[in-house]
Structures are given as C-alpha cells and as structure tokens.
Amino acid sequence: MSNEAKLYLEIIMCGLCGIFGEEAHWATRLESSGQSSVSAQRRQLRARRIAIINRLLESHHIKVSDWQGVQYQLYGATGKTALAENLNQIWPAVESISGRPFDPLS
C-alpha cells in the first residue's frame, strides 16, 4: 500500500476508536514524498498547530488538545467542552464555550 493510501486511511478512520472523520482539511494536508514518516510529520505539525491555537485562546481561558488525532477537543475554565473536526470548526466552538465573539485574525 502506498504512503498516500495509508495517509488517506488514517484520515478517514481512526483505528483506535473507529470514529469516522472527514477528508483532510487543506491546512492539514501533506504532500506525499514517498517517506514512511508522513504519519509522524502529521502528528508533529498538528502539535505545533495546537500550540499556536492555545496561544491565540489564552485571553479566552480556553485550551485545545488533540483528540485521537482526528479532532480537536476544546475546554474552558468553567468545564464547558466541545469537539471540532478541523480549524474552521474551532472558532465557533470558542464562541460557544466563552459566550463572546472571537476573531482569530484580530
């Protein structure tokens, strides 16, 4: 099986819990270079992305963590939580948890 096919299978279904995912978001897609480390690269980039998002959300007292490599788990200081499948879904979840508007570009 090619690396590209393996990456596709990882995106579609989480082997650990069987949760179905959606196709890769444009911001998370990796070009296949024939390396066997594509999965490790995905995890590394995802960890970097989460660190950046957490810095953006400090003022809202919300933290983001990786959830099974297929979703983002958001949780606030009051205990509210939400799951987001991609970056586009994180921002409305932040507004829902914090109860105030959030613009990631401001």
C-alpha positions in Angstrom: 0.0 0.0 0.0 1.4 3.4 -0.9 2.1 6.1 1.7 -0.7 8.2 0.1 -3.2 5.4 0.5 -2.1 4.9 4.2 -2.5 8.6 4.9 -5.9 8.5 3.3 -7.0 5.6 5.5 -5.7 7.4 8.6 -7.7 10.4 7.8 -10.9 8.6 7.0 -11.0 6.3 10.1 -9.3 6.4 13.5 -8.0 2.9 14.0 -8.1 3.2 17.8 -11.7 4.2 18.3 -13.4 3.8 14.9 -14.6 7.3 14.7 -15.2 8.4 11.1 -13.5 11.6 10.0 -13.8 13.8 7.0 -11.3 14.3 4.2 -8.2 16.2 5.2 -8.6 20.0 5.6 -6.5 22.0 3.2 -4.4 23.3 6.1 -3.5 19.8 7.4 -2.9 18.0 4.1 0.7 16.9 3.5 2.3 16.3 0.2 3.4 12.7 -0.1 7.1 12.5 -0.7 7.4 8.7 -0.6 8.7 8.8 3.0 7.4 6.5 5.7 7.4 9.3 8.2 4.2 11.0 6.8 2.2 10.0 9.9 4.9 11.3 12.2 5.0 14.6 10.3 1.2 14.9 10.6 1.4 14.5 14.4 4.3 16.9 14.7 2.5 19.6 12.6 -0.7 19.0 14.5 1.1 19.5 17.8 2.6 22.8 16.5 -0.8 23.9 15.3 -2.4 23.2 18.7 0.4 25.2 20.4 -0.3 28.2 18.2 -4.1 27.9 18.7 -3.6 27.7 22.5 -1.6 30.9 22.4 -4.5 32.6 20.5 -7.0 31.4 23.0 -5.2 32.4 26.2 -7.3 35.5 26.6 -10.5 33.5 26.4 -9.3 30.9 29.0 -9.8 28.1 26.6 -7.4 25.3 25.8 -7.2 22.9 22.9 -5.9 19.4 22.8 -5.6 16.6 20.3 -8.4 14.0 20.5 -7.3 10.7 18.9 -5.5 12.5 16.1 -8.8 13.2 14.3 -10.5 16.0 16.2 -9.6 18.9 18.5 -11.0 19.0 22.0 -11.7 22.4 23.4 -12.3 23.1 27.1 -12.9 26.2 29.1 -12.3 27.3 32.6 -15.9 26.6 33.5 -15.8 23.0 32.3 -17.6 23.5 29.0 -16.1 21.3 26.3 -16.5 20.9 22.5 -15.1 18.9 19.7 -14.0 20.3 16.4 -13.1 18.3 13.3 -11.0 21.0 11.7 -9.7 24.6 12.0 -13.0 26.1 10.7 -15.0 24.4 13.5 -12.7 25.6 16.3 -13.7 29.3 16.1 -17.5 28.8 16.5 -16.7 26.3 19.3 -14.6 29.0 21.1 -17.5 31.4 20.9 -19.9 28.8 22.2 -17.7 28.0 25.2 -16.7 31.5 26.0 -20.0 33.2 25.3 -18.3 36.0 23.4 -17.2 36.7 19.9 -13.8 35.6 18.7 -11.9 36.6 15.6 -8.7 34.6 15.1 -7.3 37.3 12.8 -7.6 40.1 15.2 
